[in-house]
Amino acid sequence: MTRLLFITLCSVFLATSCTKEKTPFTQAPNCNGTVSFANDVLPVIQQNCTGCHDVGNGAGGYELSNYANVSAHANAVLGSMRNSGYQLMPMGGPALPDSTIQLIECWIYQGKLDN
């Protein structure tokens, strides 16, 4: 009986301790073609984010100088661009154009490809 209780509690703990990152979409974004990280996303990040979120200067705990870090924090990046649940970025505004935000949305929606 004790062993069964232990197994049940472990199963419940494991099932509830694993969290999946919530999708940032209420509906699919309108994407035209495959978004390239290297050609489309990285230049946006470099122009608007790495001034504060670069190697050795990861403001707020976000260092966005490479694919792995941008991909890992993609929903937070998008949330800050939208000012939804995060502080509006880039710091001091203005907000990025809707077309730029949609580009990041499409990249995330398409699976955050490293292309």
C-alpha positions in Angstrom: 0.0 0.0 0.0 2.8 2.4 0.9 4.6 1.7 -2.3 1.5 2.3 -4.4 0.9 5.6 -2.6 4.6 6.6 -3.2 4.3 5.7 -6.9 1.0 7.6 -7.2 2.5 10.7 -5.5 5.6 10.6 -7.7 3.5 10.3 -10.8 1.3 13.3 -9.8 4.4 15.4 -9.0 6.1 14.6 -12.3 2.9 15.3 -14.3 2.3 18.7 -12.6 6.0 19.8 -12.4 6.5 19.8 -16.1 5.3 22.9 -17.7 5.1 23.6 -21.4 5.7 27.1 -22.6 2.4 28.6 -23.4 1.9 29.5 -27.1 1.8 33.2 -27.7 -1.0 32.9 -30.3 -4.7 33.3 -30.1 -4.8 32.5 -33.8 -2.3 31.7 -36.5 -0.4 34.7 -37.8 -0.7 35.6 -41.5 2.7 34.4 -42.7 4.0 34.8 -46.3 6.7 32.2 -46.8 9.2 30.8 -44.4 10.9 33.2 -42.1 14.7 32.9 -41.9 16.4 33.4 -38.5 19.7 34.6 -40.1 18.1 36.9 -42.7 14.9 38.1 -41.1 14.9 37.6 -37.3 18.5 38.2 -36.3 18.8 41.6 -38.0 15.7 42.8 -36.1 17.2 41.5 -32.8 20.5 43.2 -33.6 19.0 46.5 -34.5 16.5 46.7 -31.6 17.6 44.4 -28.8 21.3 43.7 -28.5 22.1 47.2 -27.4 20.9 46.1 -24.0 20.7 42.3 -24.3 24.1 41.4 -25.6 26.9 39.1 -24.3 28.0 40.5 -20.9 25.1 42.9 -20.9 22.0 40.7 -20.6 19.6 43.2 -19.2 16.8 41.5 -17.3 18.5 38.1 -17.7 18.0 38.1 -21.5 21.1 37.8 -23.6 20.0 37.7 -27.2 23.2 37.5 -29.2 22.6 34.1 -30.8 20.0 31.6 -32.1 19.9 29.5 -29.0 19.2 32.4 -26.7 16.7 34.1 -29.0 14.9 30.8 -29.5 14.8 30.0 -25.8 13.3 33.5 -25.0 11.2 33.9 -28.2 7.9 34.2 -26.4 9.2 36.8 -24.0 10.7 38.7 -26.9 7.4 38.7 -28.7 5.5 39.5 -25.5 7.8 42.6 -24.9 7.3 43.7 -28.5 3.6 43.5 -28.0 3.6 44.9 -24.5 1.5 41.9 -23.4 2.6 40.5 -20.1 6.1 42.1 -20.4 7.5 45.6 -20.4 7.3 47.2 -23.8 10.6 46.9 -25.7 12.7 48.3 -27.1 13.1 50.3 -23.9 11.9 53.8 -24.2 9.9 52.9 -27.4 8.4 53.5 -29.7 6.9 50.1 -30.3 8.2 48.3 -33.3 6.0 48.3 -36.5 3.3 45.7 -36.7 5.0 44.1 -39.7 8.2 43.5 -37.7 6.2 42.0 -34.8 4.3 39.8 -37.3 7.7 38.6 -38.7 8.8 37.4 -35.2 5.3 35.8 -34.7 5.7 33.9 -37.9 9.1 32.7 -37.0 7.9 31.4 -33.7 4.7 29.9 -35.3 6.8 28.1 -37.9 8.9 26.4 -35.2 11.7 28.9 -34.6 13.8 27.4 -37.4 17.6 27.9 -37.3 17.8 28.8 -40.9 
